[in-house]
């Protein structure tokens, strides 16, 4: 494990890069700025290593606006409708950074905060952040810890824990963009995807859930069997047309609520890389980088365009604070919020 200064924020505060190392050159690079997963090097079927997440060459580039590349999203990942919710009879108004809605925690959220690091057992680092009461409009002083651990499978495991001193709502995820052929290699439309979900949550024109939990059967959102991401992305389905591609939350098929189970499996046919996503969360958001226009340049020196990466954001369901029919995201004093997500890698060569 290596630790080094990666850059300095606009107010002069340094932030670090922690590099976790595994056998055969496998590496995960995490910044204390935003808990950003800056790179993840994994072998292909021939044993060749590539970075399979999108990231910038200069760590200080993450200080500028970007679409949450590799970052921790919170306090509330995804959207809260009209940037407000009511809890215990009190209405809270949030930062409407996606007017008129709140997205991924607000104008700054967790993705541009500098987190405090400490080494954990093995190839692991724990990042902690105290989000003060009222930050971005959310109630409660919230203490958050996220541990990134590189295991020998190889896999990258993220363990989240949070406590609060007053009732609040919480939904945390990592917003990594994956390309299993390697960052800068082009489109992910030939990746084969399976999602363990029979239902999804349709959204309105503002990408806010309607409250319906709809079957995927008979729609281009049916990934119950491995299917090319690009096979149906151009279909004239209302949800795809609204989002310009895939940007939908899937309700995972869970044998036990809160169990760590397979959520998705992705295979890239050229490299043979396979990534399995396991999570304790009830949902996962598939996003296919629909708004990449070529204005962002990755560490490879190549511009990112639409569908050059995909996200599998493990999470609670969007807008849950305003949807009592969805699983609750309320956290109260004396409780500990916990979640685990694992990105497990292999190849079709064995």
TAPE-V216421 format. One record per helix or strand of 2 or more residues. SS is the DSSP state (~ for helix, > for strand). FROM is the first residue (numbers start at 1). TO is the last residue. If there is no record, write none. Layout:
BEGIN
SS,FROM,TO + SS,FROM,TO
END
This chain:
BEGIN
>,2,8 + >,14,21 + ~,23,25 + >,27,31 + >,37,43 + >,49,51 + ~,59,63 + >,72,73 + >,79,80 + ~,81,83 + >,84,87 + >,90,93 + >,101,103 + >,116,120 + >,124,131 + ~,135,137 + >,142,151 + >,155,164 + >,168,169 + >,173,174 + >,192,195 + >,197,200 + >,214,215 + >,227,228 + ~,238,243 + >,247,252 + >,261,267 + >,273,279 + >,283,287 + >,293,297 + >,303,305 + >,310,315 + ~,320,322 + >,330,331 + >,337,347
END
